[in-house]
Amino acid sequence: MRAKAASPAINEKAPGFGRKAVLYATCFGNYNNPRIGEAARAVFAHNGIETEVAYPGCCGMPKLEQGDLAAVAAAARKIAGELGLYLDRGYDVVALVPSCALMLKFEWPLILPRDESVKRLARATFDISEYVVDIAKREGLAPGLRSLPGGVTLHLACHARAQNMGAKAAEMLRLLPDCDIAVIERCSGHGGSWGAMKENFDTALKVGKPVAKHAAKNARAFLASECPLAAAHILQGMEALGGEPKPPAEAFHPIELMARAYDLTREDP
């Protein structure tokens, strides 16, 4: 509803003008934190990219973690069919959360290796940071980026690294002027749907303790992770450490920091 009510104006003077992307909203972006999608649309519009937002359903990763391959296959066929209509119209597909990008790009083709619509979607899907870097390399970004005073502590999510695309979130944030980035390449300890179970919380904190310590030792003004669940878990891990420095009040998705650097951040009423 929010996406339909507020479609940002396209910057026709931007080098990337002419591109079209459909944002796969993901469950987290659709139900938990729509700021991620709003930041993505704002950054894309500023860079001349026309966007649509689509949520045909869950990518099925929680079902995959439970071993329900039939449910994952059903979700893959449905979503690939609906997003395929955007491919027919010349849109790229951009997933807002790396777990979902991994499903579309790699897991679905393994489960349905003969499904042409799934294979076609996999070839056309980008992770959000990957897509911004692609714009920067191919057309160049629109001007207006500012530095983020105090720098960023950036956690590279496991499901982003599993996409075998390089450290695209770090590469994207290094496009900002004079950006000081401390990168963490280790599991946060959250562990997907396993980490959502309260009986696993203490173990998850223990697994993620090295990341929490790293984040505290290399604290910057902003804490970010490509995985929103990992970001929240790192904050909890830092709180459990106690002492100084105190953890930041909130953590961000890297695309939110990109929007902030462009001064495009949406203020909620």
BELJOLIN-V785517 format. One record per pair of residues at least 12 apart in sequence whose ideal C-beta (glycine too) atoms are under 8 Angstrom apart, sorted by the first residue. I is the first residue (numbers start at 0). GAP is how many residues later the second one is. Records with the same first field share a line. If there is no record, write none. Layout:
# BELJOLIN-V785517
I: GAP ; GAP
This chain:
# BELJOLIN-V785517
1: 32 ; 36
2: 22 ; 31 ; 34 ; 35 ; 38 ; 50
5: 32
6: 34 ; 44
7: 33 ; 34 ; 37 ; 38
8: 36
9: 35 ; 38 ; 39 ; 40
10: 34 ; 35 ; 36 ; 37 ; 131
11: 36
12: 35 ; 129
13: 32 ; 33 ; 34 ; 35 ; 127 ; 128
14: 32 ; 33 ; 124 ; 125 ; 126 ; 127
15: 31 ; 32 ; 33 ; 119 ; 122 ; 123 ; 124 ; 125 ; 126
16: 31 ; 32
17: 30
18: 29 ; 30 ; 31 ; 73 ; 116 ; 120
19: 29 ; 30 ; 31 ; 32 ; 69 ; 70 ; 71 ; 72
20: 23 ; 28 ; 29 ; 30 ; 31 ; 70 ; 71 ; 72 ; 73 ; 105 ; 110
21: 29 ; 30 ; 31 ; 32 ; 61 ; 64 ; 69 ; 70 ; 71 ; 72
22: 14 ; 17 ; 18 ; 28 ; 29 ; 30 ; 31 ; 71 ; 72 ; 73
23: 30 ; 31 ; 35 ; 55 ; 59 ; 69 ; 70 ; 71 ; 72 ; 76 ; 80 ; 101
24: 12 ; 28 ; 29 ; 30 ; 71
25: 29 ; 33 ; 69 ; 70 ; 71 ; 73 ; 74
26: 31 ; 32 ; 73
27: 68 ; 69 ; 200 ; 201
28: 67 ; 68
29: 25
31: 196
32: 195 ; 220
34: 218 ; 221 ; 231
35: 60 ; 61 ; 192 ; 217 ; 219 ; 220
36: 16 ; 59
37: 228
38: 214 ; 216 ; 217 ; 219 ; 220 ; 225 ; 226 ; 227
39: 54 ; 56 ; 88 ; 215 ; 219
40: 12
41: 217 ; 220 ; 222 ; 223 ; 224
42: 89 ; 212 ; 215 ; 216 ; 219 ; 221
45: 96 ; 98 ; 216 ; 218
46: 85 ; 88 ; 94 ; 95
47: 94
48: 86
51: 34 ; 39
53: 28 ; 29 ; 32
55: 22 ; 23 ; 26 ; 27
56: 18 ; 21 ; 22
57: 17
58: 16 ; 20 ; 40 ; 41 ; 44 ; 45
59: 12 ; 15 ; 16 ; 43
60: 38 ; 39 ; 41 ; 42 ; 46 ; 131 ; 132
61: 130 ; 131
62: 12
63: 39 ; 43
64: 127 ; 128 ; 129
65: 127
68: 42
71: 31 ; 35 ; 36 ; 39
72: 38 ; 39
75: 27 ; 32 ; 35 ; 36 ; 39 ; 42
76: 35 ; 38 ; 40 ; 41
78: 25 ; 42
79: 28 ; 35 ; 37 ; 38 ; 40 ; 41
80: 36
82: 38
83: 33 ; 36 ; 37
86: 33 ; 34 ; 37
91: 32 ; 33 ; 34 ; 39
92: 28 ; 31 ; 32 ; 33
93: 31 ; 32 ; 33 ; 34 ; 37
94: 30 ; 31 ; 32 ; 33
95: 32 ; 157 ; 159
96: 129 ; 130 ; 131
97: 29 ; 59 ; 61 ; 62 ; 65 ; 128 ; 129
98: 58 ; 60 ; 93 ; 128
100: 24 ; 25 ; 26 ; 27 ; 29 ; 58 ; 59 ; 62
101: 57 ; 58 ; 60 ; 61
103: 17 ; 18 ; 21
104: 17 ; 20 ; 58
105: 16 ; 56 ; 57
107: 13 ; 14
108: 13
126: 33 ; 36 ; 38 ; 41 ; 99
127: 98 ; 125 ; 126 ; 127
128: 31 ; 39 ; 40 ; 42 ; 43 ; 97 ; 125 ; 126
129: 33 ; 35 ; 38
131: 40 ; 43 ; 123 ; 126
132: 35 ; 38 ; 39 ; 42
135: 36 ; 39
140: 34
143: 118 ; 119
144: 30 ; 31 ; 32 ; 116 ; 117
145: 30 ; 31 ; 115 ; 116 ; 117
146: 29 ; 30 ; 31 ; 32 ; 114
147: 28 ; 31 ; 73 ; 74 ; 109 ; 112 ; 113
148: 72
149: 30 ; 70 ; 71 ; 72
150: 28 ; 29 ; 30 ; 31 ; 69 ; 70 ; 71
151: 21 ; 27 ; 28 ; 29 ; 30 ; 68 ; 69 ; 70 ; 71 ; 72 ; 105
152: 28 ; 29 ; 31 ; 62 ; 65 ; 66 ; 67 ; 69 ; 70 ; 71
153: 15 ; 16 ; 19 ; 27 ; 28 ; 29 ; 30 ; 70 ; 71 ; 100
154: 29 ; 33 ; 56 ; 60 ; 68 ; 69 ; 70 ; 71 ; 72 ; 75 ; 76 ; 79
155: 13 ; 14 ; 27 ; 28 ; 29 ; 69 ; 70
156: 31 ; 68 ; 69 ; 70 ; 73
157: 29 ; 30 ; 69 ; 72
158: 67 ; 68
159: 66 ; 67
160: 24
166: 16 ; 18
168: 55 ; 57 ; 85
169: 13
171: 82 ; 86
172: 51 ; 81 ; 84 ; 85
175: 82 ; 85
179: 40
180: 39
181: 36 ; 38
183: 27 ; 30 ; 31 ; 34
185: 24 ; 25 ; 28
186: 20 ; 21 ; 24
187: 20 ; 23 ; 37 ; 39 ; 42 ; 43 ; 45 ; 46 ; 49
188: 15 ; 16 ; 17 ; 18 ; 19 ; 20 ; 22 ; 44 ; 48
189: 14 ; 18 ; 37 ; 39 ; 40 ; 43
190: 13 ; 16
191: 37
194: 34 ; 38
195: 33
203: 29
204: 28 ; 31 ; 32 ; 35
207: 25 ; 26 ; 29
208: 28 ; 31 ; 32
210: 23 ; 26
211: 22 ; 25 ; 26 ; 28 ; 29
212: 28
214: 19 ; 22 ; 23 ; 32
215: 22 ; 25 ; 27 ; 29 ; 31
218: 26 ; 29
220: 27
221: 26 ; 30 ; 35
222: 12 ; 24 ; 25 ; 28 ; 29
223: 27 ; 28 ; 29 ; 30 ; 32 ; 33
224: 26 ; 28 ; 29
225: 27 ; 28
227: 25
230: 20 ; 21 ; 22
231: 19
233: 17
234: 12 ; 13 ; 15 ; 16
